[in-house]
Amino acid sequence: MYCVKCGQKTELSTAKFCTRCGAQLIRRERKAIAPPQGEDKASALLMLLCFFFPVVGLILFITYNSEYPQKSKSCGIAALIGGCILVFLAIAVFVLLVVSIAAYRWYWF
């Protein structure tokens, strides 16, 4: 324990006053952090929402991070998978569109 006035380390844990400056020592007890009130389980409905709307999953990942770590993790994973599939499908549609336009031009011209 240290004195808040002079910074002297107090050897006795039961001391009420600082041996160097005489200031009163204040004890600060550590309080246990209470667990969150709600359940911290990943729900299938929430994961589907995050899968089909990755932006919502990212927002929920950020907001649930400190209070509900399991929900946060499941929202983040679902959003990541949904986002990757969305990007893959967008690239596939673009490639198919370019190939079909090239085939159409080649066939008719």
N, CA, C and O atoms as a printed pandas DataFrame, in Angstrom:
     atom_number atom_name residue_name chain_id  residue_number  x_coord  y_coord  z_coord
0              1         N          MET        A               1    0.844   -1.166    0.000
1              2        CA          MET        A               1    0.000    0.000    0.000
2              3         C          MET        A               1    0.899    1.242    0.000
3              4         O          MET        A               1    1.932    1.273    0.669
4              5         N          TYR        A               2    0.489    2.259   -0.758
5              6        CA          TYR        A               2    1.271    3.477   -0.893
6              7         C          TYR        A               2    0.474    4.677   -0.368
7              8         O          TYR        A               2   -0.755    4.704   -0.436
8              9         N          CYS        A               3    1.194    5.654    0.150
9             10        CA          CYS        A               3    0.574    6.886    0.638
10            11         C          CYS        A               3    0.170    7.734   -0.566
11            12         O          CYS        A               3    0.940    7.892   -1.513
12            13         N          VAL        A               4   -1.042    8.276   -0.519
13            14        CA          VAL        A               4   -1.512    9.091   -1.642
14            15         C          VAL        A               4   -0.885   10.481   -1.624
15            16         O          VAL        A               4   -0.891   11.167   -2.646
16            17         N          LYS        A               5   -0.353   10.904   -0.502
17            18        CA          LYS        A               5    0.223   12.258   -0.381
18            19         C          LYS        A               5    1.701   12.278   -0.770
19            20         O          LYS        A               5    2.113   13.085   -1.603
20            21         N          CYS        A               6    2.507   11.383   -0.163
21            22        CA          CYS        A               6    3.954   11.422   -0.425
22            23         C          CYS        A               6    4.454   10.252   -1.264
23            24         O          CYS        A               6    5.567   10.315   -1.787
24            25         N          GLY        A               7    3.676    9.199   -1.408
25            26        CA          GLY        A               7    4.070    8.063   -2.230
26            27         C          GLY        A               7    4.900    7.024   -1.503
27            28         O          GLY        A               7    5.376    6.074   -2.124
28            29         N          GLN        A               8    5.084    7.183   -0.206
29            30        CA          GLN        A               8    5.858    6.231    0.589
30            31         C          GLN        A               8    5.131    4.892    0.661
31            32         O          GLN        A               8    3.917    4.846    0.859
32            33         N          LYS        A               9    5.878    3.811    0.502
33            34        CA          LYS        A               9    5.303    2.483    0.615
34            35         C          LYS        A               9    5.169    2.126    2.093
35            36         O          LYS        A               9    6.124    2.259    2.858
36            37         N          THR        A              10    3.998    1.681    2.483
37            38        CA          THR        A              10    3.739    1.303    3.868
38            39         C          THR        A              10    3.899   -0.202    3.997
39            40         O          THR        A              10    3.271   -0.972    3.270
40            41         N          GLU        A              11    4.742   -0.607    4.925
41            42        CA          GLU        A              11    5.021   -2.027    5.119
42            43         C          GLU        A              11    3.874   -2.748    5.820
43            44         O          GLU        A              11    3.576   -3.899    5.500
44            45         N          LEU        A              12    3.248   -2.098    6.746
45            46        CA          LEU        A              12    2.172   -2.735    7.498
46            47         C          LEU        A              12    0.863   -2.643    6.732
47            48         O          LEU        A              12    0.491   -1.576    6.244
48            49         N          SER        A              13    0.177   -3.755    6.632
49            50        CA          SER        A              13   -1.100   -3.738    5.927
50            51         C          SER        A              13   -2.218   -3.191    6.798
51            52         O          SER        A              13   -3.286   -2.847    6.292
52            53         N          THR        A              14   -1.983   -3.106    8.117
53            54        CA          THR        A              14   -3.017   -2.604    9.025
54            55         C          THR        A              14   -2.800   -1.144    9.407
55            56         O          THR        A              14   -3.568   -0.605   10.204
56            57         N          ALA        A              15   -1.774   -0.486    8.860
57            58        CA          ALA        A              15   -1.462    0.898    9.234
58            59         C          ALA        A              15   -2.572    1.829    8.772
59            60         O          ALA        A              15   -3.132    1.653    7.691
60            61         N          LYS        A              16   -2.886    2.823    9.600
61            62        CA          LYS        A              16   -3.918    3.796    9.274
62            63         C          LYS        A              16   -3.325    5.141    8.876
63            64         O          LYS        A              16   -4.010    5.966    8.273
64            65         N          PHE        A              17   -2.045    5.369    9.211
65            66        CA          PHE        A              17   -1.379    6.624    8.889
66            67         C          PHE        A              17   -0.011    6.336    8.283
67            68         O          PHE        A              17    0.611    5.316    8.579
68            69         N          CYS        A              18    0.448    7.248    7.432
69            70        CA          CYS        A              18    1.743    7.125    6.781
70            71         C          CYS        A              18    2.849    7.381    7.809
71            72         O          CYS        A              18    2.750    8.306    8.616
72            73         N          THR        A              19    3.900    6.558    7.775
73            74        CA          THR        A              19    5.013    6.709    8.716
74            75         C          THR        A              19    5.932    7.858    8.324
75            76         O          THR        A              19    6.720    8.321    9.150
76            77         N          ARG        A              20    5.850    8.320    7.105
77            78        CA          ARG        A              20    6.729    9.392    6.633
78            79         C          ARG        A              20    6.107   10.777    6.825
79            80         O          ARG        A              20    6.738   11.671    7.389
80            81         N          CYS        A              21    4.844   10.956    6.345
81            82        CA          CYS        A              21    4.246   12.291    6.399
82            83         C          CYS        A              21    3.059   12.380    7.362
83            84         O          CYS        A              21    2.607   13.483    7.670
84            85         N          GLY        A              22    2.556   11.266    7.832
85            86        CA          GLY        A              22    1.453   11.270    8.785
86            87         C          GLY        A              22    0.079   11.380    8.163
87            88         O          GLY        A              22   -0.907   11.510    8.888
88            89         N          ALA        A              23   -0.023   11.332    6.840
89            90        CA          ALA        A              23   -1.327   11.419    6.184
90            91         C          ALA        A              23   -2.122   10.144    6.427
91            92         O          ALA        A              23   -1.562    9.061    6.600
92            93         N          GLN        A              24   -3.431   10.300    6.434
93            94        CA          GLN        A              24   -4.293    9.139    6.651
94            95         C          GLN        A              24   -4.300    8.279    5.395
95            96         O          GLN        A              24   -4.464    8.775    4.280
96            97         N          LEU        A              25   -4.119    6.984    5.602
97            98        CA          LEU        A              25   -4.107    6.046    4.483
98            99         C          LEU        A              25   -5.542    5.619    4.183
99           100         O          LEU        A              25   -6.312    5.292    5.086
100          101         N          ILE        A              26   -5.869    5.628    2.942
101          102        CA          ILE        A              26   -7.219    5.257    2.506
102          103         C          ILE        A              26   -7.145    3.888    1.851
103          104         O          ILE        A              26   -6.375    3.670    0.916
104          105         N          ARG        A              27   -7.939    2.994    2.344
105          106        CA          ARG        A              27   -7.997    1.643    1.777
106          107         C          ARG        A              27   -9.050    1.608    0.673
107          108         O          ARG        A              27  -10.176    2.076    0.839
108          109         N          ARG        A              28   -8.659    1.060   -0.408
109          110        CA          ARG        A              28   -9.594    0.892   -1.518
110          111         C          ARG        A              28   -9.783   -0.594   -1.734
111          112         O          ARG        A              28   -8.854   -1.310   -2.106
112          113         N          GLU        A              29  -10.970   -1.032   -1.500
113          114        CA          GLU        A              29  -11.265   -2.451   -1.694
114          115         C          GLU        A              29  -11.687   -2.677   -3.128
115          116         O          GLU        A              29  -12.402   -1.869   -3.723
116          117         N          ARG        A              30  -11.239   -3.769   -3.659
117          118        CA          ARG        A              30  -11.595   -4.117   -5.027
118          119         C          ARG        A              30  -12.936   -4.824   -5.025
119          120         O          ARG        A              30  -13.182   -5.738   -4.237
120          121         N          LYS        A              31  -13.782   -4.384   -5.912
121          122        CA          LYS        A              31  -15.097   -4.998   -6.046
122          123         C          LYS        A              31  -15.069   -5.966   -7.216
123          124         O          LYS        A              31  -14.457   -5.708   -8.252
124          125         N          ALA        A              32  -15.735   -7.064   -7.024
125          126        CA          ALA        A              32  -15.817   -8.050   -8.096
126          127         C          ALA        A              32  -16.769   -7.530   -9.174
127          128         O          ALA        A              32  -17.804   -6.935   -8.874
128          129         N          ILE        A              33  -16.407   -7.763  -10.399
129          130        CA          ILE        A              33  -17.245   -7.336  -11.512
130          131         C          ILE        A              33  -18.398   -8.324  -11.644
131          132         O          ILE        A              33  -18.189   -9.535  -11.725
132          133         N          ALA        A              34  -19.591   -7.800  -11.663
133          134        CA          ALA        A              34  -20.775   -8.649  -11.771
134          135         C          ALA        A              34  -20.907   -9.171  -13.193
135          136         O          ALA        A              34  -20.647   -8.439  -14.148
136          137         N          PRO        A              35  -21.306  -10.422  -13.346
137          138        CA          PRO        A              35  -21.504  -10.951  -14.693
138          139         C          PRO        A              35  -22.701  -10.266  -15.349
139          140         O          PRO        A              35  -23.556   -9.719  -14.652
140          141         N          PRO        A              36  -22.772  -10.288  -16.655
141          142        CA          PRO        A              36  -23.893   -9.666  -17.350
142          143         C          PRO        A              36  -25.221  -10.283  -16.928
143          144         O          PRO        A              36  -25.288  -11.454  -16.556
144          145         N          GLN        A              37  -26.263   -9.484  -16.992
145          146        CA          GLN        A              37  -27.574   -9.943  -16.552
146          147         C          GLN        A              37  -28.188  -10.959  -17.517
147          148         O          GLN        A              37  -28.789  -11.938  -17.075
148          149         N          GLY        A              38  -28.048  -10.744  -18.809
149          150        CA          GLY        A              38  -28.643  -11.639  -19.799
150          151         C          GLY        A              38  -27.764  -12.846  -20.068
151          152         O          GLY        A              38  -26.642  -12.953  -19.572
152          153         N          GLU        A              39  -28.302  -13.743  -20.863
153          154        CA          GLU        A              39  -27.535  -14.929  -21.237
154          155         C          GLU        A              39  -26.525  -14.579  -22.319
155          156         O          GLU        A              39  -26.762  -13.708  -23.156
156          157         N          ASP        A              40  -25.413  -15.265  -22.286
157          158        CA          ASP        A              40  -24.371  -15.047  -23.278
158          159         C          ASP        A              40  -24.292  -16.269  -24.183
159          160         O          ASP        A              40  -23.261  -16.938  -24.256
160          161         N          LYS        A              41  -25.390  -16.547  -24.867
161          162        CA          LYS        A              41  -25.436  -17.667  -25.798
162          163         C          LYS        A              41  -25.680  -17.134  -27.200
163          164         O          LYS        A              41  -26.343  -16.114  -27.392
164          165         N          ALA        A              42  -25.140  -17.836  -28.156
165          166        CA          ALA        A              42  -25.351  -17.463  -29.548
166          167         C          ALA        A              42  -26.691  -18.036  -30.010
167          168         O          ALA        A              42  -26.920  -19.239  -29.887
168          169         N          SER        A              43  -27.563  -17.203  -30.530
169          170        CA          SER        A              43  -28.849  -17.689  -31.021
170          171         C          SER        A              43  -28.785  -17.850  -32.535
171          172         O          SER        A              43  -28.077  -17.112  -33.220
172          173         N          ALA        A              44  -29.526  -18.817  -33.044
173          174        CA          ALA        A              44  -29.524  -19.107  -34.475
174          175         C          ALA        A              44  -30.130  -17.954  -35.268
175          176         O          ALA        A              44  -29.664  -17.638  -36.363
176          177         N          LEU        A              45  -31.158  -17.330  -34.724
177          178        CA          LEU        A              45  -31.796  -16.216  -35.416
178          179         C          LEU        A              45  -30.837  -15.032  -35.557
179          180         O          LEU        A              45  -30.777  -14.385  -36.603
180          181         N          LEU        A              46  -30.098  -14.766  -34.498
181          182        CA          LEU        A              46  -29.128  -13.678  -34.536
182          183         C          LEU        A              46  -28.001  -13.976  -35.526
183          184         O          LEU        A              46  -27.541  -13.083  -36.238
184          185         N          MET        A              47  -27.565  -15.222  -35.567
185          186        CA          MET        A              47  -26.511  -15.590  -36.509
186          187         C          MET        A              47  -26.994  -15.498  -37.956
187          188         O          MET        A              47  -26.237  -15.080  -38.833
188          189         N          LEU        A              48  -28.249  -15.886  -38.215
189          190        CA          LEU        A              48  -28.794  -15.752  -39.573
190          191         C          LEU        A              48  -28.890  -14.289  -39.986
191          192         O          LEU        A              48  -28.587  -13.937  -41.126
192          193         N          LEU        A              49  -29.310  -13.444  -39.057
193          194        CA          LEU        A              49  -29.379  -12.021  -39.342
194          195         C          LEU        A              49  -28.002  -11.481  -39.705
195          196         O          LEU        A              49  -27.858  -10.723  -40.664
196          197         N          CYS        A              50  -27.006  -11.869  -38.943
197          198        CA          CYS        A              50  -25.638  -11.408  -39.202
198          199         C          CYS        A              50  -25.070  -11.999  -40.489
199          200         O          CYS        A              50  -24.250  -11.368  -41.156
200          201         N          PHE        A              51  -25.503  -13.209  -40.835
201          202        CA          PHE        A              51  -25.023  -13.849  -42.061
202          203         C          PHE        A              51  -25.557  -13.137  -43.298
203          204         O          PHE        A              51  -24.802  -12.863  -44.231
204          205         N          PHE        A              52  -26.858  -12.836  -43.312
205          206        CA          PHE        A              52  -27.461  -12.212  -44.484
206          207         C          PHE        A              52  -27.231  -10.698  -44.541
207          208         O          PHE        A              52  -27.311  -10.100  -45.614
208          209         N          PHE        A              53  -26.948  -10.083  -43.405
209          210        CA          PHE        A              53  -26.652   -8.654  -43.351
210          211         C          PHE        A              53  -25.346   -8.454  -42.577
211          212         O          PHE        A              53  -25.374   -8.170  -41.379
212          213         N          PRO        A              54  -24.206   -8.600  -43.255
213          214        CA          PRO        A              54  -22.907   -8.531  -42.567
214          215         C          PRO        A              54  -22.639   -7.210  -41.856
215          216         O          PRO        A              54  -21.900   -7.185  -40.872
216          217         N          VAL        A              55  -23.219   -6.119  -42.330
217          218        CA          VAL        A              55  -23.011   -4.835  -41.657
218          219         C          VAL        A              55  -23.640   -4.864  -40.271
219          220         O          VAL        A              55  -23.066   -4.350  -39.311
220          221         N          VAL        A              56  -24.818   -5.465  -40.169
221          222        CA          VAL        A              56  -25.476   -5.610  -38.868
222          223         C          VAL        A              56  -24.629   -6.494  -37.961
223          224         O          VAL        A              56  -24.496   -6.213  -36.770
224          225         N          GLY        A              57  -24.062   -7.546  -38.507
225          226        CA          GLY        A              57  -23.189   -8.422  -37.732
226          227         C          GLY        A              57  -21.959   -7.710  -37.217
227          228         O          GLY        A              57  -21.528   -7.947  -36.088
228          229         N          LEU        A              58  -21.395   -6.845  -38.026
229          230        CA          LEU        A              58  -20.227   -6.074  -37.595
230          231         C          LEU        A              58  -20.598   -5.110  -36.472
231          232         O          LEU        A              58  -19.848   -4.962  -35.508
232          233         N          ILE        A              59  -21.733   -4.465  -36.592
233          234        CA          ILE        A              59  -22.186   -3.543  -35.544
234          235         C          ILE        A              59  -22.447   -4.300  -34.250
235          236         O          ILE        A              59  -22.048   -3.849  -33.176
236          237         N          LEU        A              60  -23.114   -5.452  -34.342
237          238        CA          LEU        A              60  -23.373   -6.240  -33.137
238          239         C          LEU        A              60  -22.084   -6.790  -32.540
239          240         O          LEU        A              60  -21.963   -6.889  -31.319
240          241         N          PHE        A              61  -21.126   -7.147  -33.381
241          242        CA          PHE        A              61  -19.837   -7.618  -32.890
242          243         C          PHE        A              61  -19.158   -6.546  -32.044
243          244         O          PHE        A              61  -18.610   -6.838  -30.982
244          245         N          ILE        A              62  -19.199   -5.321  -32.517
245          246        CA          ILE        A              62  -18.553   -4.222  -31.797
246          247         C          ILE        A              62  -19.300   -3.889  -30.512
247          248         O          ILE        A              62  -18.673   -3.661  -29.478
248          249         N          THR        A              63  -20.634   -3.857  -30.560
249          250        CA          THR        A              63  -21.396   -3.449  -29.377
250          251         C          THR        A              63  -21.456   -4.540  -28.314
251          252         O          THR        A              63  -21.484   -4.223  -27.125
252          253         N          TYR        A              64  -21.477   -5.804  -28.699
253          254        CA          TYR        A              64  -21.562   -6.900  -27.727
254          255         C          TYR        A              64  -20.202   -7.307  -27.173
255          256         O          TYR        A              64  -20.137   -8.141  -26.271
256          257         N          ASN        A              65  -19.126   -6.745  -27.685
257          258        CA          ASN        A              65  -17.783   -7.223  -27.381
258          259         C          ASN        A              65  -17.462   -7.293  -25.890
259          260         O          ASN        A              65  -16.904   -8.293  -25.439
260          261         N          SER        A              66  -17.791   -6.282  -25.123
261          262        CA          SER        A              66  -17.405   -6.279  -23.713
262          263         C          SER        A              66  -18.418   -6.975  -22.809
263          264         O          SER        A              66  -18.034   -7.585  -21.811
264          265         N          GLU        A              67  -19.706   -6.895  -23.144
265          266        CA          GLU        A              67  -20.727   -7.455  -22.264
266          267         C          GLU        A              67  -21.036   -8.919  -22.549
267          268         O          GLU        A              67  -21.196   -9.710  -21.619
268          269         N          TYR        A              68  -21.119   -9.281  -23.807
269          270        CA          TYR        A              68  -21.485  -10.645  -24.197
270          271         C          TYR        A              68  -20.452  -11.188  -25.182
271          272         O          TYR        A              68  -20.664  -11.112  -26.393
272          273         N          PRO        A              69  -19.350  -11.729  -24.694
273          274        CA          PRO        A              69  -18.289  -12.152  -25.620
274          275         C          PRO        A              69  -18.686  -13.309  -26.547
275          276         O          PRO        A              69  -18.238  -13.352  -27.692
276          277         N          GLN        A              70  -19.509  -14.238  -26.079
277          278        CA          GLN        A              70  -19.915  -15.355  -26.940
278          279         C          GLN        A              70  -20.830  -14.887  -28.064
279          280         O          GLN        A              70  -20.661  -15.292  -29.214
280          281         N          LYS        A              71  -21.803  -14.031  -27.733
281          282        CA          LYS        A              71  -22.676  -13.475  -28.768
282          283         C          LYS        A              71  -21.861  -12.653  -29.754
283          284         O          LYS        A              71  -22.091  -12.717  -30.962
284          285         N          SER        A              72  -20.918  -11.888  -29.245
285          286        CA          SER        A              72  -20.084  -11.059  -30.098
286          287         C          SER        A              72  -19.287  -11.908  -31.082
287          288         O          SER        A              72  -19.198  -11.594  -32.269
288          289         N          LYS        A              73  -18.718  -12.978  -30.570
289          290        CA          LYS        A              73  -17.912  -13.854  -31.425
290          291         C          LYS        A              73  -18.773  -14.511  -32.506
291          292         O          LYS        A              73  -18.366  -14.580  -33.666
292          293         N          SER        A              74  -19.956  -14.990  -32.131
293          294        CA          SER        A              74  -20.813  -15.647  -33.119
294          295         C          SER        A              74  -21.313  -14.659  -34.164
295          296         O          SER        A              74  -21.412  -15.007  -35.341
296          297         N          CYS        A              75  -21.632  -13.425  -33.752
297          298        CA          CYS        A              75  -22.050  -12.401  -34.720
298          299         C          CYS        A              75  -20.912  -12.056  -35.666
299          300         O          CYS        A              75  -21.128  -11.880  -36.865
300          301         N          GLY        A              76  -19.709  -11.959  -35.133
301          302        CA          GLY        A              76  -18.558  -11.641  -35.963
302          303         C          GLY        A              76  -18.247  -12.727  -36.972
303          304         O          GLY        A              76  -17.944  -12.435  -38.129
304          305         N          ILE        A              77  -18.321  -13.983  -36.542
305          306        CA          ILE        A              77  -18.043  -15.102  -37.458
306          307         C          ILE        A              77  -19.105  -15.182  -38.547
307          308         O          ILE        A              77  -18.784  -15.374  -39.720
308          309         N          ALA        A              78  -20.381  -15.033  -38.154
309          310        CA          ALA        A              78  -21.463  -15.086  -39.143
310          311         C          ALA        A              78  -21.343  -13.931  -40.138
311          312         O          ALA        A              78  -21.563  -14.120  -41.335
312          313         N          ALA        A              79  -20.997  -12.746  -39.657
313          314        CA          ALA        A              79  -20.832  -11.603  -40.557
314          315         C          ALA        A              79  -19.645  -11.802  -41.492
315          316         O          ALA        A              79  -19.712  -11.431  -42.664
316          317         N          LEU        A              80  -18.568  -12.380  -40.990
317          318        CA          LEU        A              80  -17.394  -12.626  -41.821
318          319         C          LEU        A              80  -17.703  -13.644  -42.919
319          320         O          LEU        A              80  -17.344  -13.439  -44.079
320          321         N          ILE        A              81  -18.362  -14.730  -42.556
321          322        CA          ILE        A              81  -18.711  -15.744  -43.549
322          323         C          ILE        A              81  -19.693  -15.181  -44.575
323          324         O          ILE        A              81  -19.530  -15.382  -45.778
324          325         N          GLY        A              82  -20.718  -14.471  -44.084
325          326        CA          GLY        A              82  -21.687  -13.870  -44.997
326          327         C          GLY        A              82  -21.055  -12.847  -45.919
327          328         O          GLY        A              82  -21.392  -12.787  -47.102
328          329         N          GLY        A              83  -20.150  -12.047  -45.398
329          330        CA          GLY        A              83  -19.469  -11.054  -46.219
330          331         C          GLY        A              83  -18.586  -11.687  -47.279
331          332         O          GLY        A              83  -18.546  -11.221  -48.417
332          333         N          CYS        A              84  -17.874  -12.753  -46.909
333          334        CA          CYS        A              84  -17.015  -13.447  -47.882
334          335         C          CYS        A              84  -17.840  -14.072  -48.996
335          336         O          CYS        A              84  -17.470  -13.991  -50.167
336          337         N          ILE        A              85  -18.950  -14.692  -48.635
337          338        CA          ILE        A              85  -19.824  -15.294  -49.653
338          339         C          ILE        A              85  -20.420  -14.217  -50.544
339          340         O          ILE        A              85  -20.548  -14.410  -51.753
340          341         N          LEU        A              86  -20.783  -13.091  -49.957
341          342        CA          LEU        A              86  -21.330  -11.986  -50.744
342          343         C          LEU        A              86  -20.312  -11.461  -51.752
343          344         O          LEU        A              86  -20.658  -11.205  -52.905
344          345         N          VAL        A              87  -19.080  -11.302  -51.333
345          346        CA          VAL        A              87  -18.022  -10.840  -52.244
346          347         C          VAL        A              87  -17.771  -11.881  -53.335
347          348         O          VAL        A              87  -17.612  -11.527  -54.503
348          349         N          PHE        A              88  -17.734  -13.159  -52.962
349          350        CA          PHE        A              88  -17.530  -14.223  -53.944
350          351         C          PHE        A              88  -18.650  -14.235  -54.987
351          352         O          PHE        A              88  -18.382  -14.357  -56.182
352          353         N          LEU        A              89  -19.897  -14.109  -54.540
353          354        CA          LEU        A              89  -21.021  -14.101  -55.486
354          355         C          LEU        A              89  -20.981  -12.871  -56.388
355          356         O          LEU        A              89  -21.305  -12.965  -57.572
356          357         N          ALA        A              90  -20.591  -11.728  -55.847
357          358        CA          ALA        A              90  -20.497  -10.523  -56.672
358          359         C          ALA        A              90  -19.434  -10.687  -57.750
359          360         O          ALA        A              90  -19.644  -10.275  -58.891
360          361         N          ILE        A              91  -18.296  -11.281  -57.404
361          362        CA          ILE        A              91  -17.239  -11.517  -58.390
362          363         C          ILE        A              91  -17.705  -12.519  -59.435
363          364         O          ILE        A              91  -17.447  -12.342  -60.626
364          365         N          ALA        A              92  -18.390  -13.572  -58.997
365          366        CA          ALA        A              92  -18.881  -14.586  -59.927
366          367         C          ALA        A              92  -19.900  -14.000  -60.904
367          368         O          ALA        A              92  -19.849  -14.305  -62.095
368          369         N          VAL        A              93  -20.807  -13.181  -60.433
369          370        CA          VAL        A              93  -21.797  -12.547  -61.312
370          371         C          VAL        A              93  -21.101  -11.620  -62.297
371          372         O          VAL        A              93  -21.465  -11.589  -63.472
372          373         N          PHE        A              94  -20.116  -10.871  -61.845
373          374        CA          PHE        A              94  -19.381   -9.982  -62.728
374          375         C          PHE        A              94  -18.659  -10.761  -63.823
375          376         O          PHE        A              94  -18.696  -10.376  -64.992
376          377         N          VAL        A              95  -18.003  -11.854  -63.445
377          378        CA          VAL        A              95  -17.284  -12.675  -64.431
378          379         C          VAL        A              95  -18.260  -13.288  -65.424
379          380         O          VAL        A              95  -17.996  -13.298  -66.627
380          381         N          LEU        A              96  -19.373  -13.793  -64.938
381          382        CA          LEU        A              96  -20.372  -14.365  -65.854
382          383         C          LEU        A              96  -20.947  -13.312  -66.793
383          384         O          LEU        A              96  -21.207  -13.598  -67.961
384          385         N          LEU        A              97  -21.142  -12.125  -66.301
385          386        CA          LEU        A              97  -21.646  -11.039  -67.139
386          387         C          LEU        A              97  -20.642  -10.681  -68.231
387          388         O          LEU        A              97  -21.016  -10.507  -69.390
388          389         N          VAL        A              98  -19.374  -10.572  -67.862
389          390        CA          VAL        A              98  -18.336  -10.251  -68.850
390          391         C          VAL        A              98  -18.207  -11.372  -69.879
391          392         O          VAL        A              98  -18.072  -11.104  -71.073
392          393         N          VAL        A              99  -18.247  -12.616  -69.428
393          394        CA          VAL        A              99  -18.135  -13.752  -70.356
394          395         C          VAL        A              99  -19.329  -13.804  -71.288
395          396         O          VAL        A              99  -19.170  -14.063  -72.481
396          397         N          SER        A             100  -20.512  -13.565  -70.770
397          398        CA          SER        A             100  -21.702  -13.628  -71.625
398          399         C          SER        A             100  -21.717  -12.489  -72.639
399          400         O          SER        A             100  -22.130  -12.691  -73.781
400          401         N          ILE        A             101  -21.273  -11.293  -72.245
401          402        CA          ILE        A             101  -21.195  -10.182  -73.204
402          403         C          ILE        A             101  -20.152  -10.486  -74.272
403          404         O          ILE        A             101  -20.378  -10.215  -75.452
404          405         N          ALA        A             102  -19.012  -11.047  -73.872
405          406        CA          ALA        A             102  -17.972  -11.401  -74.856
406          407         C          ALA        A             102  -18.466  -12.491  -75.799
407          408         O          ALA        A             102  -18.190  -12.434  -76.997
408          409         N          ALA        A             103  -19.184  -13.476  -75.288
409          410        CA          ALA        A             103  -19.702  -14.554  -76.139
410          411         C          ALA        A             103  -20.759  -14.014  -77.094
411          412         O          ALA        A             103  -20.810  -14.423  -78.254
412          413         N          TYR        A             104  -21.590  -13.113  -76.626
413          414        CA          TYR        A             104  -22.621  -12.526  -77.484
414          415         C          TYR        A             104  -21.989  -11.743  -78.626
415          416         O          TYR        A             104  -22.423  -11.851  -79.773
416          417         N          ARG        A             105  -20.963  -10.951  -78.313
417          418        CA          ARG        A             105  -20.287  -10.174  -79.354
418          419         C          ARG        A             105  -19.552  -11.083  -80.339
419          420         O          ARG        A             105  -19.538  -10.817  -81.541
420          421         N          TRP        A             106  -18.961  -12.125  -79.845
421          422        CA          TRP        A             106  -18.214  -13.040  -80.703
422          423         C          TRP        A             106  -19.172  -13.792  -81.634
423          424         O          TRP        A             106  -18.853  -14.021  -82.801
424          425         N          TYR        A             107  -20.337  -14.171  -81.118
425          426        CA          TYR        A             107  -21.276  -14.942  -81.916
426          427         C          TYR        A             107  -21.941  -14.091  -82.989
427          428         O          TYR        A             107  -22.123  -14.566  -84.109
428          429         N          TRP        A             108  -22.308  -12.858  -82.687
429          430        CA          TRP        A             108  -23.051  -12.037  -83.628
430          431         C          TRP        A             108  -22.171  -11.154  -84.515
431          432         O          TRP        A             108  -22.635  -10.640  -85.532
432          433         N          PHE        A             109  -20.931  -10.981  -84.141
433          434        CA          PHE        A             109  -20.102  -10.091  -84.983
434          435         C          PHE        A             109  -18.966  -10.794  -85.578
435          436         O          PHE        A             109  -18.179  -10.190  -86.307
